[in-house]
Amino acid sequence: MPRLRLPGDSAALETPLELFDARVSQLWLEIGFGGGEHVSSQAKANPDAGIMASEVFIEGIAKCLSDIDDMKLSNVRLWDEDARELVDLLPDACLDRVFILFPDPWPKKRHQKRRIIQPDFLRELTRVMKPGARLRFATDVRSYADEALTIFLAEPRIEWLARTADDWRTPPSDHFRTRYETKNLGDIEPVFYEFQLND
Ligand SMILES: C[S@@+](CC[C@H](N)C(=O)[O-])C[C@H]1O[C@@H](n2cnc3c(N)ncnc32)[C@H](O)[C@@H]1O
């Protein structure tokens, strides 16, 4: 993946907007993109955004690469390893948006510590988000929805942008459905939490 794969060193990632072939003014990150439908749809709809997208599942990476090629997208770059390693390499306050959509749910109690939303990782994410940046989290597993919300709201700089009591039950207007979402494997209707990072 020579032109699409992000370099694995912090020096190259110091000026991430320059890593895209397209001229972009915003930097977005999608973590665990699966087959990449959401990545390619957002990239097409937002040519001004450079999207860094991370996935470890090789078939998903191949599918996303094929879509990027078919759609002639020059504002996407892929990271084919653990997203947490990429986040560690990023400079402070560089991201405008983050998407964590239907992450592996690990529904069994004894496996829940494997979930990607953990206090330490969230703190590291807030380091690389700009003040005012948005983070969208979606899940269809009740225990993950509850646990993640508790972790997000414990972070002092994170504000939950819930406008009404239950608007988090409705997909945001700029959401593109993901392959995992369509499988309805969870125990609740999907929830979409939208957060903003404050100063
Ligand atoms: C349940 S799937 C959902 C995929 C996609 N977001 C969707 O909604 O269709 C979660 C994905 O996250 C990926 N994943 C899990 N841990 C990851 C990590 N640390 N870094 C990057 N990707 C990860 C998995 O390989 C898997 O494809």
The ligand as an ORCA input file, in Angstrom:
! r2SCAN-3c Opt
* xyz 0 1
  C     -17.265     -4.780     15.123
  S     -16.189     -4.245     13.853
  C     -16.996     -2.801     13.193
  C     -16.372     -2.333     11.934
  C     -16.970     -1.048     11.327
  N     -16.731      0.097     12.170
  C     -18.439     -1.213     11.052
  O     -19.248     -0.596     11.790
  O     -18.792     -1.966     10.133
  C     -14.838     -3.544     14.750
  C     -13.570     -3.452     13.935
  O     -12.547     -2.825     14.692
  C     -11.314     -3.411     14.351
  N     -10.383     -3.164     15.459
  C     -10.437     -3.716     16.683
  N      -9.452     -3.239     17.470
  C      -8.759     -2.363     16.700
  C      -7.624     -1.550     16.945
  N      -7.012     -1.553     18.142
  N      -7.166     -0.771     15.946
  C      -7.786     -0.769     14.732
  N      -8.870     -1.518     14.440
  C      -9.348     -2.301     15.416
  C     -11.639     -4.877     14.138
  O     -10.680     -5.531     13.312
  C     -13.011     -4.810     13.496
  O     -12.951     -4.849     12.088
*
